[in-house]
Amino acid sequence: MAIIKDDFSVENKKIYIFRQKDILVRKDDNSKLPDSSVFNLLKEKGNFCLSICDTCTQSIAAEADNSFDENIARNGIADYEFIPLRQYFYIADAEAGSLSARMKSYLEWIASTKYCCSCGKELKLYSKENALECEGCGKIHYPRIEPCIIVLVHKGEEVLLLRHSYRNQDKFTCLAGFIEVGETAEQCVQREVAEEVGIKIKNIKYKGSQGWPFPDQLMLAFYAEYDSGELKLQENEISEAKWFKKEEMQNIPGPGTVAWKLIHDDF
């Protein structure tokens, strides 16, 4: 059974050290993570505001304090650098990328979940599962997961890609959105497509999923076919949407993302 611990041995563990949306890797090979000596050195210097061990995967995750020196060479780890976690997804193999997402999500959840929603008392790590336990009423709190859909709509030889108006504005990507209460994933696909680009779709097919730690999404990926209607954008969400042939695609998400896998039919 998986249990999160805050007291642990670092030997024979996979180590993930994060700083906000970045991850610490070797300069000469960004797919390689820190070893136990690096973790111990940084912990000794007081550079972590939170560190945990997941017994299920034998992995350690730590969040570097905001005061962490930008010049990490001064901390005795000149061979390492922080890179964006999204970039690490492109470099790492699927298992390592998925595990980094898992550990980052655990850190985000623990850091942001301090008090019981039932009685207001403080929470502590639960000794039996990956969960938090209320010291007052005993209520068990499990990690928050927000289910989302992401869909690539096909129209003959073309696919629909769009740019968001509020995030990653330079990328053309697949349409995505959060599943609402009482909604199936397929219903969400239909609703989000209708709301954001104003068209109807058919033949919705599930392709796969990906954990996405920004901060706690579970992305459920789908294909769908265009049915009818003209593009009419929800302007507060979408700045541009276009039908692309494969050879015309530009500025799309990189490898390691579920959007890339949809676009390249890589499930």
N, C-alpha and C positions, 0 to 999 in steps of 0.2 A: 504494500500500500504506500502511495506517495505521501510524504510528509515534508513540509517546509520547516527547516531549522535555522536558528540564528547562532547556534553553537555547533561547530563542526570542525573536522580535520580537512585540510586542503589536499592531502595526498590522493593521487589517482582520481582527481576530479577534473572535469572540463570547466574552464574559468571564463566567465563573460564579465567584462568591466565596462560599464556604460557611463557616459556623461551626457545627460539629457538625451538627444537623438543620435549621439555618436557612440562608437564602440572602439575599444583599444585593441590594436592588432600590430603585428610586426611590420616594420618599414620595408623589409626586403621581401616579404610575402604577406600580403594583406589577408590571406585566408587563414593565417596562423594566429592563434589566440595566445594570451599571456600564460606563462607557467606559474607554478606555485610560488617560486621565489619572488616574482614580480608582485603577486597578490600579497604575500606576507610583508614585503617592503612597504607597499602603499598603505596597507592596514596599520603597520607600525607607525607610519608617519601621520596617521589620522586623516587620510584622504577620503575615507568612505563615510557617507552619511547613512548607508544601509547596506547590509550584506546578508545573503541567505543561501541555503543549500537545499536543493530539491533532491530528495532521496530516491525518487523514481528514476531520474536520469543521471544521478551522480554528477550533478552540475552545480556550480557556484555562480551566483550573480552578485555584483556589487554596483552601487551607484556612487560615482565620484562626487564629492562635495562641490558646491558651486564655487568655493574658494580655491579649488584645485588649480595649481600653477599651470598657466598656459604653456610654459616652457617645461615640458615633462622631463627634459634631460636633467634638470635640477633635482628631480626626484630619483635619480639613479636608474632611469629606464630609457636611455637615449636611443635604444634600438626599436622603440615602439612609438606609435602615433595614433591619434584618434581619427577615425574616418566616419562619415555618415553611415548609420545602420542600414539605410536603403542601399548604399553602395556595397556594403558587406553581403547583402542578399544576392547581388549580381555575381560576386566572386566565390562565395562559399558553395559547397554542395548542398543539396536539398535538405539533408538531415541536419547539418550544422546551421543552416539558415532558419529552419523551423524551430530548432532548439533555442537559438538566440531570441526569436520572437516570443517563445514561451517564457524564458527567463526575464526578458524585459517587461512583459506583461505582468508577471508576478511582482516585480519591483514597483511598478506603477500602481498596482492595486493596493499593495501593503502601505505604500507611502501616502496614498490618498484616502485610505479607509481606516480612520482612527477610532471612531466612536460608534456604539451600537445605535441603530435606527429605532429600536424599540424602547430603550431606557436611557440612552445617552452616556452610559458608562464606557470606559476604555476597553479596547479589544486587544487580545494577545494571540500569538500563534497557537493553533489547536494542536494537541499532541497526537491525534489519531488520523487526521487527513490534512490535505492542503486547504486549509480554511483558517478563519479567525474565530475566536471564542470570546463572548462577552463576559467580563469579570463580574458583572452584576446579575443579569438574568439568565446567563448560560446560553443565550441564543448563538447558533453557529452561522457564520457568514462565509459564503463561498465566493470564489473569484468572479468578478463581473465579466460577462462575455456579451458583446453586442452583435447580434447576427445581422449581416448585410448581404445584399445581392449585388453582383456585378454581371453585366450582360453585354454580349457583342451581338448586335442586330445585323443580319445579312439581308441583302437585297440583290439577288442575282450574284454577280461577281464582285459586288461592292459591299463594304461594311461601314457601319456608322461609328465615327469617332468624334469626340467633342473635347472642348477645353472648358474647364471650370472658371468661374468668375472670381473665386476667392482663394483657391489653393492650386499649386502646381500649374500656374497659368500658362506656362510655355509648352505643356505636354498635351498632345491629342491622345485621349484614352477612352476606355469603355465607360458606359453609363453605369452608375452605382447609386445605392441608397440604403437606408436602414429599414429593416422589417418592422412594421408596426404591430402593436398588440392585437392578437386574434387573427393575424394575417398569415397565410401560407407563403412560402418563398416564391412560388409561381405567381400568386396574386400580387405580391410586391413587385415582381418584375414587370407585370402589366401596368400597374399603377405608376411606378417610377418613370417608365418610358412615356406614358401618356402625359404625366405632369411636366416632365422636363423637356420633351421634344415634340409632344403633341401628335404622335402617330400611334396606330394600332399594330399589334404584332400577333404572331401565331407560332405554333410548333415550338414551344419553349422546351428546351432540353438541358437537364443538369449535366455539368461537365466535371466539376471537382470543387475543392475548397482550399483555403489557406488562412492560417492564423496571421493577423496583422496587428502589431503591437503599438499602434498610434491612436489611442492607447490600448484598445481591447476588442478589436473587431474580429469576427469570424466571417470571412468572405466566402459566399456561396456563388459559384460561377455558373453561368448559363449561356447557351446560344439561343437565339430566336430568329424568326423570319419576319421580314416586313410584310404587313397586310394591307394597310391603306392609310391615307392622310398625307398632309404636307408638314414639313418641319416648322414648328412654332415653338421657339425657345422660351423657357422659364428664365427670364433675364437675371434674376437675382442669384441663380444657380449656374447657368450656362452662358458663356460669352460667345461661343461659336460651335457649330455642329456641321459636319460635312460627310458625304458619302465618298469613300476612298476605295480605289482598286489597290490590290496588294502592292504593286510597284510604285504607287503614288504616296504611300504612307510616309509621314514625317513627324519627327519629335515624339515618338511613342515611348511608353514606359520600357525600362530595361529588363534584361533577364533577372529572374528571381521574383518577379511580381506575377500575381495571378492574371493581371491584364495582359502581360506579355505572352503568357501561356495561352490565353484565349485567342489573341491575335494570330499567334503562330500555330494554333491547333496542337499544342504540346502536352495534352493531358494523357 
